[in-house]
Amino acid sequence: MISTILAKTITLCTAMLSLFVAGVISIPQPSQFSDWTVACDNVLHCEAIAGFASGGSADEWTLHVTRSALPQAAPQVEGFPAFGGPIESGRIRFDGREEGFKFENNGQLVGDPYAFLSALARARIVEVMSHHGNVIGTLPSSGASAALRWIDDKQGRAGTVTAIVARGQQPATDVPPAPVLPRIAQPATSSAPPRLLSSSDVRTIRSLGEGCEENPPEDFPLGVETYRLDSTYTVGIVGCFLGAYQGPSVIVVIDEEGSWDLAPIELPEEMAEYRLGSPWQHMLTGAGYSSEDRLLTEWSKGRGLADCGTSASWAWDGEIFRLTAYRSLEVCSGAQPGTWPSLWQTANDPIGDGD
């Protein structure tokens, strides 16, 4: 028993040492302005998620605003009933006045997005009206002006004709060019089959996770998957346990001799604060691997509605899984499932801003 505990401790400490050296990355942080969460990632792709701080109700709507850093890029606006309620197209009224804007039944705004957001930033009460003139929802406006000004400033648009709130007369050419997407270099692919884990390996790996099922039932939905990374290594995803709506897996890397180690995974600072130094630094929730994209992924809902949570992806560089994308929304206020703002992206897993 003592030797088993000692072996487990040594394994964990060895993996932690490697992560302390190369496993943490600093990423941009979001800001909160009343009902509005705003974030700009490492290439200044900016997003705003607006939902009522009270937690939302059936007659409240949420807003999602995105804008790339390209100087001529226009903001994109979507509006939806909170908590995935039925979408109904409707006209928009600002403090009792209609100004020609509406949402289609797919959530897309119809009308000039600059004028819409400017009116929203000035208004106190913003309502969505049905075609019959009934109020079918309200939009969050508290904090809109400060949030949109924050985006103007982050993208260097303040004082230019491209700003939303801090608008001026300077031309779009005064907006700084968009930063270049970084790319994680990866070793060549291999057509060799992935290495496999023995039943004994799987039991040992599960013992290194936190709260893992030691002897899961045959119909356990989180099984064991392995995928070829390159000519030398295979990634193993070992299901740990299943909660109410999702479950974590322990991630390992297997060499050509069949030996495995807990996977070194580069973590965002905010994630490292609570994962580093614990079994969770090698565990991912909703884990998966795409051989086509060569990406290890996590999709972790903050609650069952998925109106908050985190998602991330990593690329294997031959030594460590490097962060390639990260989205996070801490505030749960009824946003569309998985609508979490980008905090990090790379050319390995880009958003694809093209406007």
LOMAR-467774 format. One record per residue: residue in one letter; x, y negated, z of N, C-alpha, C in turn. Coordinates in pm, whole numbers, padded with zeros to 5 digits, always signed. Atoms other than C-alpha are relative to their C-alpha. Last residue first. Example, Ala and Ser with C-alpha at 12.3 -4.5 7.8 and 13.67 -1.06 7.14 Angstrom:
2
s-00082+00119-00006+01367+00106+00714-00077-00109+00073;a+00089+00119+00000+01230+00450+00780+00090-00120+00000;
***
This chain:
355
d+00061+00125+00046-01507-04064-04275+00091-00118+00025;g-00036+00031+00137-01314-03739-04269-00056-00131-00049;d+00048+00133+00035-01295-03646-03906+00041-00033-00141;g+00030+00018+00141-01223-03272-03909-00063-00132-00033;i+00142+00033+00007-01240-03173-03544-00042-00020-00144;p+00042+00140+00011-00904-03003-03575-00150-00017+00001;d+00144-00006-00033-00794-02662-03440-00057-00142-00003;n+00036-00141-00009-00440-02587-03564-00151+00017+00024;a+00029-00046+00136-00402-02950-03678-00035+00148-00001;t-00121-00016+00080-00427-03042-03310-00043+00042-00142;q+00015-00079+00121-00698-03162-03072+00134+00005-00073;w-00126-00042+00065-00724-03292-02718-00034+00078-00126;l-00111+00065-00070-00984-03472-02504+00134+00034-00065;s-00136-00047+00025-01288-03395-02722+00100-00082+00081;p-00094+00083+00077-01627-03475-02574+00140+00059-00010;w-00101+00045-00097-01868-03197-02469+00109-00076-00076;t-00039+00134+00046-02186-03132-02665+00092-00062+00103;g-00131+00003+00062-02189-02758-02586+00044-00134-00054;p-00095-00103-00040-02563-02746-02521+00132-00008-00078;q+00013-00120+00083-02729-03081-02602+00105+00103+00040;a-00050+00012+00137-02700-03324-02310-00022+00131-00076;g+00096-00040+00101-02926-03279-02004+00045-00013-00143;s+00114+00091+00007-02734-03475-01744-00092+00030-00118;c+00110-00082+00054-02453-03251-01617-00127-00085-00002;v+00131+00048-00040-02148-03476-01575-00109+00083-00068;e+00027-00035-00139-01820-03286-01598-00142-00037+00042;l+00101+00093-00051-01790-03283-01976-00037+00045+00140;s+00047-00011-00138-01480-03124-02129-00105-00106+00029;r+00120+00082-00018-01331-03044-02467-00051+00017+00142;y+00060+00000-00133-00980-02914-02530-00116-00097+00003;a+00122+00081-00008-00802-02815-02848-00056+00010+00140;t+00028+00056+00133-00462-02672-02948-00128-00082-00004;l+00132+00059+00012-00305-02588-02610-00020-00064-00138;r-00002+00146-00006+00004-02372-02650-00140-00056-00025;f+00121+00049+00065-00005-02000-02569-00007-00151+00022;i+00105+00048-00089+00355-01924-02480-00122-00036-00084;e-00041-00009-00140+00667-01759-02623-00114-00032+00097;g-00106-00100-00012+00614-01691-02994+00045+00019+00143;d-00118+00054+00069+00413-02008-03055+00118+00095+00004;w-00122-00068-00045+00073-01849-02976+00118-00053-00079;a-00073-00070+00106-00209-02097-03043+00129+00059+00058;w-00145-00005-00011-00460-02205-02775+00059+00077-00118;s-00064-00100+00086-00824-02309-02770+00151-00013+00013;a-00141+00022+00035-01045-02488-02522+00047+00108-00096;s-00041-00097+00101-01403-02533-02407+00142-00034-00041;t-00127+00019+00069-01530-02701-02093+00016+00108-00107;g-00091-00113+00004-01865-02751-01922+00130-00034-00071;c-00132+00042-00047-02175-02967-01916+00088+00124-00002;d-00004+00144+00024-02516-02945-02085+00125-00062+00060;a-00115+00040+00084-02451-02570-02107-00003-00148-00036;l+00051+00083+00109-02801-02500-01964+00108-00041-00099;g+00062-00079+00105-02661-02211-01758-00050-00079-00118;r+00120-00066-00051-02425-02431-01561-00070+00065-00119;g+00006+00049-00137-02078-02577-01609-00122+00053+00073;k+00112+00089-00032-02049-02353-01914+00006-00044+00145;s+00044-00014-00139-01707-02211-01997-00109-00102+00031;w+00124+00077+00005-01601-02142-02355-00068+00019+00133;e+00080-00005-00122-01239-02026-02378-00124-00086-00022;t+00101+00099-00033-01043-01946-02693-00064+00025+00136;l+00058-00051-00123-00725-01779-02821-00097-00106+00051;l+00026+00080-00119-00659-01898-03174-00062+00085+00111;r-00113-00024-00089-00502-01734-03478-00012-00083+00128;d-00051+00131-00039-00771-01886-03702+00125+00008+00085;e-00002+00087+00118-00839-01560-03884+00060-00136+00032;s-00118-00035+00080-00739-01340-03591+00012-00089-00124;s+00030-00003+00143-00989-01523-03373+00128+00031-00076;y-00114+00026+00088-00949-01440-03004-00045+00013-00144;g+00005-00066+00130-01209-01458-02730+00126-00029-00078;a-00121-00009+00082-01252-01556-02367-00025+00074-00131;g+00052-00011+00136-01591-01653-02220+00112+00014-00101;t+00143-00032+00000-01404-01763-01910-00054+00000-00143;l+00082+00091+00079-01025-01748-01921-00144+00048+00001;m+00136-00044+00026-00787-01593-01668-00075-00107-00078;h-00007-00100+00108-00408-01620-01648-00138+00051-00039;q-00086+00058+00103-00395-01940-01439+00021+00095-00118;w+00076+00067+00106-00700-01805-01258+00089-00065-00106;p+00023-00091+00113-00485-01560-01058-00068-00067-00118;s+00102-00099-00035-00374-01858-00847-00017+00096-00117;g-00030-00059-00129-00070-02086-00843-00102+00101+00047;l-00142-00033-00015-00201-02306-01121+00026+00053+00141;r-00033-00135+00046-00578-02284-01157+00143+00040+00030;y+00069-00102-00078-00713-02576-00953+00031+00143-00046;e+00014+00038-00140-00481-02859-01053-00068+00109+00083;a-00112-00056-00076-00384-02682-01377-00015-00028+00149;m+00027-00142-00019-00728-02753-01523+00109+00063+00087;e+00118-00010-00085-00693-03130-01474-00037+00146+00027;e-00027+00033-00140-00336-03117-01602-00121+00020+00089;p+00014+00144-00023-00433-02936-01923+00019-00028+00149;l+00125+00052-00056-00302-02578-01917-00002-00153+00001;e-00017+00143-00026-00040-02403-02132-00135-00060+00042;i+00099+00084+00066-00100-02029-02101+00022-00145+00041;p-00031+00140-00032+00173-01775-02018-00091-00092-00082;a-00028+00094+00108+00000-01436-02049+00035-00139+00052;l+00106+00100-00004+00034-01187-01765+00034-00113-00096;d-00018+00103-00103+00291-00935-01879-00123-00090-00002;w+00081+00122+00002+00267-00613-02077+00038-00093+00114;s-00003+00068-00129+00491-00322-02175-00081-00130-00009;g+00121-00029-00076+00383-00121-02478-00003-00062+00138;e-00026-00119-00081+00732-00107-02626-00124+00040+00079;e+00000-00118+00088+00622-00345-02903+00031+00130+00074;d-00110-00006+00097+00530-00614-02649-00005+00131-00078;i-00057-00135+00007+00192-00677-02484+00112+00002-00104;v-00075-00012+00125+00073-01023-02374+00075+00133+00005;v-00137-00053-00007-00197-01044-02108+00063-00001-00139;i-00070+00001+00128-00518-01240-02052+00143+00048+00020;v-00143+00017-00023-00751-01158-01761+00071+00013-00135;s-00087-00111+00037-01116-01209-01849+00143-00034+00038;p-00141+00020+00036-01385-01432-01706+00069+00129-00042;g-00097-00070-00081-01766-01399-01711+00142-00024-00048;q-00131-00007+00065-02076-01576-01830+00097+00073+00091;y+00011+00028+00142-02448-01614-01759+00133+00002-00074;a+00139+00015+00042-02519-01494-01403-00013-00020-00151;g+00086+00076-00089-02169-01363-01347-00140-00010-00056;l+00102+00076+00068-01988-01085-01530-00089-00068+00103;f+00133-00020-00058-01660-00950-01400-00098-00088-00076;c-00018-00002-00146-01302-00902-01520-00132+00026+00073;g+00116+00052-00071-01289-00825-01891+00011+00022+00149;v+00055-00104-00088-00935-00756-02017-00114-00060+00082;i+00105+00070-00074-00822-00960-02317-00075+00105+00080;g+00103-00084-00058-00490-00831-02453-00098-00083+00081;v+00071+00058-00114-00267-01027-02688-00106+00098+00046;t+00145-00018+00008-00018-00839-02906-00062-00070+00121;y+00091+00005-00114+00350-00926-02956-00146+00018-00039;t-00057-00041-00128+00652-00858-03175-00102+00014+00111;s-00066-00130+00014+00544-00873-03539+00049+00057+00133;d-00109+00009+00097+00294-01148-03462+00067+00137-00006;l-00041+00140+00006-00022-01203-03254+00105-00023-00108;r-00138+00022+00039-00201-00866-03306+00029-00150-00009;y-00016+00060+00132-00529-00847-03121+00149-00025-00025;t-00139+00035+00032-00639-00638-02823+00009-00049-00143;e-00027+00027+00141-00983-00614-02662+00148-00033-00017;v-00142+00027+00025-01090-00459-02332+00019-00018-00150;g-00091-00112+00010-01450-00465-02211+00144-00043-00015;l-00132+00060+00020-01675-00741-02086+00104+00112+00001;p-00008+00074+00128-02024-00598-02145+00137-00064-00026;f-00055+00130-00037-01995-00322-01877+00026-00083-00127;d+00065+00102+00082-02210-00038-02019+00047-00142+00035;e-00028-00025+00141-01972+00227-01888-00060-00106-00091;p+00082-00105+00063-01986+00082-01538+00030+00012-00149;p+00127+00048+00057-01692-00124-01403-00079+00114-00064;n+00054-00113+00075-01432+00048-01183-00135-00040-00058;e-00106-00099+00010-01210-00225-01039-00044+00119-00085;e+00058-00133-00021-01455-00505-01117+00112+00104-00018;c+00027-00089+00113-01250-00824-01096-00064+00132+00045;g+00137-00050-00004-01290-01068-00806-00034+00098-00111;e+00072+00036-00122-00972-01256-00890-00145+00048-00010;g+00097+00108+00015-00743-01094-01143-00066-00030+00133;l-00070+00128-00009-00431-00893-01059-00093-00119-00021;s-00036+00021-00141-00629-00576-00980+00071-00134+00020;r+00119+00046-00072-00789-00603-01324+00032-00027+00147;i+00027+00139+00042-00444-00582-01481-00120-00055+00074;t-00099+00087-00063-00359-00270-01279-00026-00147-00033;r+00028+00004-00144-00682-00096-01377+00096-00094+00071;v+00122+00080-00019-00631-00191-01743-00034-00011+00148;d-00033+00142+00019-00273-00062-01744-00121-00088+00032;s-00078+00040-00118-00386+00272-01595+00039-00148-00009;s+00096+00015-00109-00653+00305-01862+00069-00045+00127;s+00048-00125-00057-00383+00247-02122-00102-00029+00110;l-00024-00011-00144-00353-00077-02314-00057+00133+00049;l+00114-00027-00085-00322-00087-02692+00042+00009+00146;r-00031-00097-00103-00074-00245-02931-00120+00015+00092;p-00034+00050-00134-00228-00426-03226+00038+00114+00093;p+00113-00006-00093-00209-00273-03574+00041-00052+00138;a-00007-00117-00087+00071-00399-03799-00121+00002+00094;s+00112-00089+00033-00034-00654-04061+00000+00126+00086;s-00042-00139+00025+00191-00919-03908-00125+00083-00028;t+00098-00104-00034+00160-01296-03901+00057+00138-00031;a+00071-00062+00111+00464-01523-03910-00098+00106+00050;p-00075-00102+00074+00557-01713-03596-00086+00062-00110;q+00024-00137-00042+00358-02023-03504+00085+00097-00080;a-00063-00097+00090+00434-02395-03514-00019+00141+00057;i-00079-00099-00071+00184-02602-03313+00055+00100-00102;r+00021-00139+00039+00067-02902-03513+00092+00091+00080;p-00114-00090-00020+00024-03261-03396-00035+00142-00046;l+00029-00121-00077-00249-03470-03560+00128+00082+00021;v-00012-00124+00076-00113-03805-03679-00029+00119+00092;p-00117-00084-00028-00238-04115-03500-00004+00130-00080;a+00028-00114-00088-00507-04322-03677+00128+00079+00025;p+00029-00127+00069-00380-04646-03824-00022+00112+00100;p-00117-00088+00014-00405-04959-03606-00037+00129-00073;v+00014-00116-00089-00709-05180-03681+00121+00091-00019;d-00070+00028-00126-00594-05507-03840-00013+00115+00099;t-00142-00033+00016-00688-05371-04184+00081-00030+00125;a-00022-00139-00040-01049-05377-04070+00146+00041-00012;p+00035-00107+00095-01041-05754-04100+00029+00139+00055;q-00121-00059+00058-01041-06001-03806-00038+00118-00089;q-00009+00029+00144-01371-06188-03761+00123+00063-00065;g-00059+00128+00038-01476-06062-03418+00008-00011-00151;r-00015+00029+00143-01676-05783-03253+00058-00140-00023;a-00101+00107-00001-01618-05672-02894+00032-00046-00142;v+00040+00103-00096-01945-05473-02894+00096-00119-00005;i+00143-00016-00028-01927-05232-03190-00050-00113+00090;a+00035-00023-00140-01590-05332-03335-00152+00012+00016;t+00038-00140-00021-01530-05290-03710-00041+00029+00143;v+00136-00020+00049-01533-05664-03791-00048+00144+00020;t+00010-00026+00144-01226-05706-03573-00146+00021-00039;g-00031+00119+00078-01180-05876-03235-00007+00020-00149;a+00049+00125-00059-01162-05548-03044+00046-00120-00082;r+00096+00069+00087-01093-05260-03283-00046-00135+00054;g-00061+00122+00051-00774-05121-03125-00091-00080-00093;q-00032-00017+00142-00921-04771-03093+00061-00126-00062;k-00087-00116+00017-00907-04774-02711+00044+00016-00146;d-00135+00031-00048-01047-05129-02697+00095+00115-00026;d-00058+00105+00085-01351-05063-02914+00144-00026+00039;i-00041-00067+00125-01412-04740-02719+00062-00100-00097;w-00116-00084-00034-01411-04930-02388+00051+00071-00124;r-00115+00092+00000-01646-05190-02541+00128+00077+00031;l-00031+00025+00140-01888-04906-02617+00116-00098-00015;a-00051-00123+00062-01878-04785-02257+00043-00025-00144;a-00136-00025-00049-01910-05135-02106+00061+00122-00068;s-00088+00108+00047-02213-05220-02323+00145+00025+00041;a-00029-00010+00143-02381-04883-02272+00100-00105-00046;g-00141-00031+00023-02350-04876-01892+00039+00001-00146;s-00085+00051-00107-02726-04859-01834+00144+00046-00019;s-00069+00123+00043-02888-04797-02173+00093-00055+00107;p-00085+00060-00103-03008-04437-02137+00075-00122-00053;l-00143-00018+00026-03288-04368-02388+00082-00068+00109;t-00081+00119-00026-03654-04321-02296+00147+00034-00021;g-00127-00011-00070-03895-04066-02437+00065-00134+00023;i-00033-00142-00018-04225-03985-02604+00135+00019+00069;v-00137-00015-00048-04384-04330-02578+00027+00147+00026;n-00015-00039-00140-04702-04319-02788+00149+00008+00037;g-00021+00114-00087-04734-04522-03109+00013+00033+00147;h+00130+00049-00046-04895-04250-03320+00013-00118+00096;h+00064+00065+00115-04573-04192-03514-00137-00056+00037;s+00049-00093+00100-04412-04122-03178-00062-00077-00116;m+00144+00000+00023-04211-04385-02995-00037+00104-00105;v+00024-00072+00125-03865-04355-02842-00151+00014-00015;e+00099-00107+00006-03799-04617-02576-00005+00063-00139;v-00001-00049+00138-03511-04844-02479-00089+00124-00006;i+00086-00118+00014-03547-05054-02163-00005+00038-00148;r+00020-00057-00133-03276-05302-02056-00083+00128-00007;a+00135-00030-00049-03140-05393-02397+00000+00053+00143;r+00064+00121-00054-02814-05567-02489-00131+00030+00071;a-00086+00058-00103-02597-05255-02538-00063-00123+00066;l+00005-00086-00118-02881-05081-02723+00080-00061+00115;a+00129+00025-00063-02909-05371-02968-00015+00081+00128;s-00004+00136-00052-02536-05350-03043-00131-00035+00071;l-00078-00004-00123-02561-04973-03076+00012-00138+00063;f+00069-00078-00102-02843-05000-03329+00074-00005+00133;a+00112+00081-00050-02681-05283-03525-00075+00075+00110;y-00055+00116-00070-02353-05091-03559-00113-00082+00063;p-00043-00038-00135-02534-04765-03639+00059-00115+00078;d-00139+00043-00017-02725-04924-03932+00047+00034+00142;g-00024+00143-00017-03049-04727-03968+00147-00027+00021;v+00026+00064+00128-03178-04371-03936+00012-00151+00022;l+00051+00136+00003-03021-04193-03640-00021-00045-00144;q-00084+00101+00064-02982-03816-03666-00068-00137+00002;g-00075+00080-00096-03160-03596-03409+00082-00111-00060;n-00126-00070-00025-03273-03328-03654+00090-00078+00095;n+00024-00116-00085-03633-03452-03631+00122+00091+00015;e+00063-00107+00077-03515-03788-03759-00021+00120+00093;f-00071-00127+00003-03444-04064-03510-00079+00098-00085;k+00071-00120-00042-03569-04415-03579+00096+00119+00002;f-00080-00121-00021-03453-04771-03624-00090+00117+00038;g-00017-00079+00121-03649-05058-03783+00084+00125+00015;e-00092+00066+00091-03613-05321-03510+00036+00089-00119;e-00055-00094+00098-03906-05239-03285+00086-00075-00100;r-00009+00042+00140-03955-05470-02988+00056+00114-00086;g+00131+00025+00059-04086-05379-02639+00002-00038-00147;d+00072+00099-00082-03751-05410-02462-00131-00042-00066;f-00089+00064-00095-03587-05221-02751-00076-00110+00075;r+00045+00132-00042-03820-04980-02934+00094-00053+00109;i-00068+00046-00121-03704-04679-03134-00040-00143+00030;r-00053+00136+00013-03917-04490-03383+00056-00044+00133;g+00068+00111-00065-03963-04116-03351+00070-00132-00024;s-00047+00126+00056-03885-03778-03499-00078-00114+00064;e+00105+00063+00080-03971-03497-03260+00054-00132-00054;i-00040+00124+00068-03719-03260-03112-00115-00050-00086;p+00034+00004+00143-03857-03004-02866+00031-00135-00062;g+00143+00006+00026-03668-03013-02535-00029-00008-00148;g+00041-00078+00115-03305-02907-02526-00148+00005-00025;f+00015-00142-00030-03236-03023-02173-00057+00081-00116;a-00086-00065-00098-03288-03391-02249-00035+00147+00015;p+00064-00014-00131-03467-03489-02569+00094+00073+00095;f+00075-00123-00023-03215-03564-02844-00074-00006+00134;g+00083+00008-00119-03045-03865-03003-00087+00123+00013;e+00105-00101-00008-02755-03866-03249-00078-00021+00130;v+00088+00000-00117-02525-04151-03353-00106+00109-00013;q+00108-00092+00029-02220-04158-03583-00084+00014+00127;p+00048-00090-00105-01990-04459-03559-00115+00087-00049;a+00118+00052-00069-01843-04592-03883-00038+00095+00113;a+00096-00099-00046-01489-04509-03995-00114-00067+00076;q+00131+00023+00063-01317-04790-04187-00109+00094+00051;p+00045+00140-00007-01010-04810-03958-00140-00023-00055;l-00024+00060+00131-00981-04430-03913-00058-00141-00004;a-00088+00116-00010-00987-04364-03539+00029-00064-00135;s-00141-00031+00021-01288-04133-03558+00081-00129+00004;r-00068+00089+00096-01620-04224-03404+00146+00039-00012;t-00136-00038+00037-01877-04017-03218+00058-00102-00097;v-00063+00092+00096-02192-04117-03029+00142+00049-00027;h-00135-00045+00031-02417-03863-02856+00055-00090-00110;l-00065+00053+00120-02733-03989-02688+00140+00059-00014;t-00144+00018-00010-02966-03819-02440+00054-00053-00134;w-00081-00044+00113-03342-03848-02406+00147-00022+00030;e-00123+00078+00018-03574-03868-02106+00083+00062-00112;d+00028+00117+00084-03935-03747-02109+00121-00091-00016;a+00054-00037+00131-03858-03391-01994-00024-00120-00090;s+00131-00063-00010-03632-03507-01712-00054+00020-00141;g+00084-00015+00118-03272-03612-01667-00133+00067+00031;g+00002-00141+00040-03016-03556-01396-00092+00028-00115;s+00090-00071-00090-03060-03883-01208-00007+00149-00033;a-00077-00046-00116-02754-04013-01393-00085+00079+00098;f+00038+00068-00124-02959-04034-01712+00069+00062+00120;g+00115-00069-00058-02770-03910-02014-00029-00060+00135;a+00083+00078-00091-02521-04073-02245-00120+00082+00044;i+00116-00081-00034-02234-03883-02408-00079-00080+00102;a+00077+00043-00117-01977-04103-02579-00119+00093+00015;e+00138-00047-00016-01708-03981-02815-00061-00061+00125;c+00073+00040-00121-01378-04110-02946-00143+00050-00002;h+00138-00035+00032-01124-03961-03188-00079-00024+00128;l+00097+00109-00011-00819-04152-03072-00132+00029-00071;v-00008+00067+00130-00559-03894-03188-00111-00106-00012;n-00138+00036+00031-00486-03775-02832+00018-00064-00137;d-00102-00103-00013-00854-03781-02736+00137-00050-00046;c-00076+00006+00125-01087-04071-02664+00115+00098+00013;a-00132-00061+00008-01352-04022-02397+00058-00022-00138;v-00073+00029+00124-01673-04188-02281+00138+00062+00007;t-00135-00057-00007-01934-04077-02025+00068-00025-00133;w-00080-00032+00119-02238-04308-02011+00136+00058+00038;d+00054-00120+00065-02516-04323-01748+00088+00051-00114;s+00140-00028-00033-02322-04562-01520-00045+00128-00069;f+00065+00129-00017-01991-04622-01698-00149+00026+00019;q+00143-00002-00025-01770-04314-01666-00051-00141+00023;s+00044+00102-00095-01424-04270-01813-00152+00005+00012;p+00123+00072+00029-01260-03972-01982-00026-00109+00104;q+00109-00023-00093-00893-03873-01939-00125-00080-00039;p+00080+00119-00032-00625-03837-02205-00118+00037+00090;i+00097+00033+00104-00411-03519-02181-00076-00127+00041;s+00077+00118-00036-00095-03428-01989-00091-00037-00116;i-00005+00109+00098+00025-03074-02057-00091-00114+00046;v+00095+00107-00033+00114-02798-01812+00017-00114-00100;g+00140-00033+00014+00267-02457-01893-00100-00108+00033;a+00050+00037+00132+00631-02517-01976-00151+00010-00015;v-00097+00059+00091+00836-02503-01658-00066-00053-00126;f-00045+00126-00057+00567-02451-01395+00097-00069-00095;l+00099+00104+00028+00413-02192-01623+00042-00133+00058;s-00008+00035+00141+00728-01978-01626-00098-00112-00032;l-00123+00074+00023+00746-01985-01245+00010-00044-00145;m+00020+00139-00041+00382-01885-01216+00124-00083-00026;a+00079+00069+00101+00438-01568-01422-00017-00147+00035;t-00082+00009+00121+00718-01453-01192-00073-00077-00109;c-00098+00107-00020+00510-01538-00884+00088-00017-00124;l+00065+00131+00005+00216-01330-01005+00101-00112+00011;t+00051+00022+00136+00425-01024-01084-00061-00138-00013;i-00115+00030+00086+00617-01050-00755-00045-00031-00142;t-00049+00134-00033+00293-01073-00556+00115-00040-00090;k+00099+00097+00050+00139-00772-00734+00049-00142+00024;a-00012+00002+00146+00454-00567-00677-00094-00101-00060;l-00124+00069+00034+00457-00662-00307+00016-00011-00151;i+00020+00143-00025+00091-00567-00267+00122-00080-00040;t+00096+00047+00100+00154-00229-00430-00023-00149+00013;s-00072+00013+00127+00470-00171-00224-00092-00052-00110;i-00087+00119-00007+00278-00246+00095+00072-00021-00131;m+00084+00121+00000+00000+00000+00000+00087-00125+00000;
***
